[in-house]
Amino acid sequence: MEYIRQTIISDKLSGIFELPQTLRNKKVEVIILSVEENLPGKPKQKKRPLGFLKDKVPPLPDSFFDPLPEEDLQAWGL
């Protein structure tokens, strides 16, 4: 992505932007980036979902939440 980055006196921006008082009469840095647009011929990138999708993962059985047997707990030192 191309960009322009330049330090200028903020007075040059007074006709373009309404600057807050704290930025007036100072050196400021201006960065110009292009806006990404979805053009008609350009396929839109799909976002990959994070984690699991509810409809793709079977529900957990009730036994999943049962305590472990005593021998398993002892094997893990719990």
N, C-alpha and C positions, 0 to 999 in steps of 0.2 A: 504494500500500500504506500503510495506516495504521500508526502506531507511537506508542509513548509513550517519552519520554526524560526521566529525572528524576535529580537528584543527591540522595542521601540519606546518612544515617549508616549504616554497614554493620551496626551492631548490630540494626537492624530486619530484616535478612535472616537472622539467626542461626537462627531457627526454620524457615527455608525451605531454605537452602543451608548446606553445610559449607564455610565460607570458610577459605582458607589464613591462617596467622598474619599474613602481610604485609598482608592486606586488612582485618584486624579493627581496630575503633575508629578508622576513617578515613571520610572522605567518599568515596563511590563513585558512579559513574554507572551507572544501570540503564536498559537499552533493552529494550523488549518488542515483539516482532514476531510476527505471526500465522504459523502454519505453513501452507504451501500444500499442500492435499490435492487429489488427483485425484478429483473427485466423479463419480458414475456418468454423469450427463448431459453432463458437460463433456469435449469431445474433448481428448486429450492432444496437446500440441504436439510435432511431429516435430523432431528435431535435424537440422540440415543437416550433411552430412558435409564434413569439410575435406579438400582435396586430391582426388585421383583415386581411383576405386574400381578395384581390380585387375581385376575381371571386365568392366569397361566399356571399358578401355583396351587396345588391341592391344599385344602385346609388341614391343619394339624389334628391328629386324632386326640381324643381326650386323655388317652394314656400317656401322651407326651409330657403332660404336666404332673404325672404321678411321681412321687419320690423314688429315687433309685433304690434297688435292693441293698440290704446291709452289706453283703459281700462286695458289691461294686464300690460302695462308699469306703470300705476298709482298704480295697485295692488302691484307691486314690489317696489314701491317708486322710480321709475326711471323717 
